[in-house]
Amino acid sequence: MNLPDSVKTYFDADQSSDAEALVGAFSETAVVHDEGATYQGLEPIRRWWLEAKQKYGHTAQPISAANDGEGISVLATVSGNFPNSPKQLRFRFVVEQGKIAQLEIGA
């Protein structure tokens, strides 16, 4: 699967629970939308991810990706401590200048 380096870093860091590498894939002004909440900037994104890891113990494994011209949509199998695990979720990334500028996670 051909993914931009920052998106590959995001999933690799998620698999290895490496918060520093994961946050390093984002731009300083990045925005994440997940579970009805919005997180903007590196420190809020770090806290969001660490809290989600602690709560769900999840990992996301990409299974397909498509470029829609404005971003890349990755379908991933997410496993963890939540009802109906594992579940397929869509991760939509907008990458600018080699960094993740936006991420939206949904069904």
Secondary structure in CASP SS format (residue, H / E / C, confidence):
PFRMAT SS
TARGET T0000
AUTHOR 0000-0000-0000
METHOD secondary structure of the structure
MODEL  1
M C 1.00
N C 1.00
L C 1.00
P C 1.00
D H 1.00
S H 1.00
V H 1.00
K H 1.00
T H 1.00
Y H 1.00
F H 1.00
D H 1.00
A H 1.00
D H 1.00
Q H 1.00
S H 1.00
S C 1.00
D C 1.00
A H 1.00
E H 1.00
A H 1.00
L H 1.00
V H 1.00
G H 1.00
A C 1.00
F E 1.00
S E 1.00
E E 1.00
T E 1.00
A E 1.00
V E 1.00
V E 1.00
H E 1.00
D E 1.00
E C 1.00
G C 1.00
A E 1.00
T E 1.00
Y E 1.00
Q E 1.00
G C 1.00
L H 1.00
E H 1.00
P H 1.00
I H 1.00
R H 1.00
R H 1.00
W H 1.00
W H 1.00
L H 1.00
E H 1.00
A H 1.00
K H 1.00
Q H 1.00
K H 1.00
Y H 1.00
G C 1.00
H C 1.00
T E 1.00
A E 1.00
Q E 1.00
P E 1.00
I E 1.00
S E 1.00
A E 1.00
A E 1.00
N E 1.00
D C 1.00
G C 1.00
E C 1.00
G C 1.00
I E 1.00
S E 1.00
V E 1.00
L E 1.00
A E 1.00
T E 1.00
V E 1.00
S E 1.00
G C 1.00
N C 1.00
F C 1.00
P C 1.00
N C 1.00
S C 1.00
P C 1.00
K E 1.00
Q E 1.00
L E 1.00
R E 1.00
F E 1.00
R E 1.00
F E 1.00
V E 1.00
V E 1.00
E E 1.00
Q C 1.00
G C 1.00
K E 1.00
I E 1.00
A E 1.00
Q E 1.00
L E 1.00
E E 1.00
I E 1.00
G E 1.00
A C 1.00
END
